[in-house]
């Protein structure tokens, strides 16, 4: 559920969940990952001509990441994305 609506549900679960390290890990990983995708998408939206191509790439990357993370979380795995996963794991409950 932490990945359902990108960084928005990640923030909601970070605020609501105080005890489950598993949920907090995935919520923080979702918040950081999809927050970065969102900011990059906004940035490239202002670049004429090639911005749409970068946004398409960002969309595809975020879609693939979203699907993988949803499946792994559903399977009960603490699947760590590169860099972001380590940051989320260090935060702990």
Buried (B, 14 or more C-beta within 10 A) or exposed (E): BBBEBBBBBBBBBBEEBEEEEBBBBBBBBBBBBBBBBBEBBEEBEEEEEEBEEBBEEBEEEBEEBBEEBBEBBEEEEBBBBEEBBEBBBEBEE
